[in-house]
Amino acid sequence: MKIFTSQAIHELDSATCEAQQISSIDLMERAAELVADELNSRFLPGQRFVVMAGPGNNGGDALAVARMLIERGYKRVEVFLFNVTGKLSHDCDEERKKLITIDGVDFTEVSREFNPPYLGEKDVVIDGLFGSGLNKPLMGGFVAVTRYINESGAYIVSIDLPSGLFGEWNSHVNRRDIVHANLTLAFQMPRLSFFFEENYNVLGEWKLLDIDLDEAKIKELPAEYMLVESRNIRPLLHKRLPFTGKRDYGSAMLFAGSTGMMGAAVMCARATLKSGAGLATVHGPKSGIPILQTAVPEAMFEPDRHEHFISDMRIHHDHQAIAVGPGIGTADQTIDALEALLKTGVSSLVLDADALNCISKRPSLLSLLPAKTIITPHIGEFDRLFGEQRSSEDRLKTAVEMARQYNIIIVLKGHYTATVRPTGRVYINPTGNPGMATAGAGDVLTGVISAFLAQGYRPEHAATIGVFVHGLAGDMATEEMGEFGLTAVDIANYVGRAIRMIIDKKV
């Protein structure tokens, strides 16, 4: 699913009206009908609604919703239209005319002073002050109205966007001056700002309402950001053929583990095999032999000459994927071994965890990363590599810059993991849950991505597929284990079933 800018959304709305031979107010009515349906499904007829409408088309949406609620039998609907400049958008003015024809409607048009209504915890505020048409932060009286709404304790439903929030970047906005919605009802496609941690408290729950925007225009309009769906993943998956053997599904070499952290190697190896790689070999410290071969007997073990950590990363056999990092520590000899490996120009490479910490200790190694190397940092690892970031949106911007600069693929892990390609395209992942915030989950992801690389997938596809499958496996495991009981091993054990669910079109 494409994630469009606010400007592109406006263009898409216009194209829809032209293609479907409808007016902009017809599209507004369609959107308002869906919002009213959603509210009707959540609230009883006795609910008190206080509608706050601005002078633009977002205000027109809110006025239309108010009218439709009244028509559906809601008796306690109070409407405030803020028209402080004396100029409404055409569609907002048309919706105003429709609303005031209703007998007994509780309608106030605010042109100067605003006497705010009482708002309590049992009330619902419908926020239609400003949507995606906003081009500068809220100011003056609208800031006061926003803060009044936020401090009221009422349940807040925002239409399109919480007023004051921009669809893309908000680093220049004081979030105290944004409406803090409990529910955001957006139209057709999410906005980029929905996926940043710092906006979580202003968005609340968000839900997409399909207003039947023109499909041809959606396909035509370019977008740098995509929300990954199972229908995007399914056609990328290779069919496994009858007359094949393990060599046909590739060999993955995993440089993983050190004394006290062999569990990371175990989880990575298990995930690699559960994700379809034909062979998996772990290169780890000598002390790890009994642990690895007992826990994952399907994997081979190549002992390092050192007893407690990895000091040599030379490749002795033909492998289709190389992964480095889970549990390897950051000893100087380990960093030296990683540098020697990178200087060979090895391809199909995944770097995670301590491999990234090794690089942060020796930043010159960044320039040695082979083209299309996949790195999978969490927030802390990313900031150690590329500098402290003020916000998640700044972190994503930096990731785009660094992926281009070093010609690498960055899997920026988080609630909505973003896979950033060297082209600047960003693929945002919707699968996964808070239960996956557990030790070893990243090691499992490294194994999943490595398995797809080993099977011959392009690095861009291996990363995107791996992230989606990993999150889906976590979701499936959580259904059985619960978020509090989920472990990384559970995620690994569900990977095969997650892939099957995608293939069988059950997700």
Salt bridges, closest charged atoms under 4 A:
GLU11 OE2 - LYS217 NZ 3.35
GLU29 OE1 - ARG67 NH2 2.74
GLU29 OE2 - LYS98 NZ 3.40
GLU33 OE2 - ARG72 NH2 2.50
ASP37 OD1 - ARG72 NH1 2.65
GLU38 OE2 - ARG42 NE 2.71
GLU38 OE1 - LYS207 NZ 2.83
GLU71 OE2 - ARG67 NE 3.43
GLU78 OE2 - ARG48 NE 2.76
ASP91 OD1 - HIS90 ND1 3.03
ASP93 OD1 - ARG96 NH1 3.83
ASP93 OD2 - LYS97 NZ 3.66
GLU94 OE2 - LYS97 NZ 3.46
GLU95 OE1 - ARG67 NH1 2.74
GLU109 OE1 - ARG96 NE 2.83
ASP123 OD2 - ARG48 NH1 2.79
ASP160 OD1 - ARG191 NH2 3.12
ASP177 OD1 - ARG147 NH2 2.64
GLU205 OE2 - ARG42 NH2 2.98
GLU220 OE2 - LYS217 NZ 3.14
GLU229 OE1 - ARG231 NH2 2.88
GLU302 OE2 - HIS283 ND1 2.67
ASP304 OD1 - HIS283 NE2 2.80
ASP312 OD2 - ARG305 NH1 3.58
ASP312 OD2 - ARG314 NH2 3.01
ASP336 OD1 - ARG362 NH1 2.90
GLU339 OE2 - LYS343 NZ 3.23
GLU339 OE1 - ARG362 NH1 2.76
ASP352 OD1 - LYS413 NZ 3.29
GLU381 OE2 - HIS378 NE2 3.17
ASP383 OD1 - ARG395 NE 2.94
ASP394 OD2 - ARG390 NE 3.01
GLU460 OE2 - LYS372 NZ 2.66
GLU460 OE1 - ARG458 NE 3.70
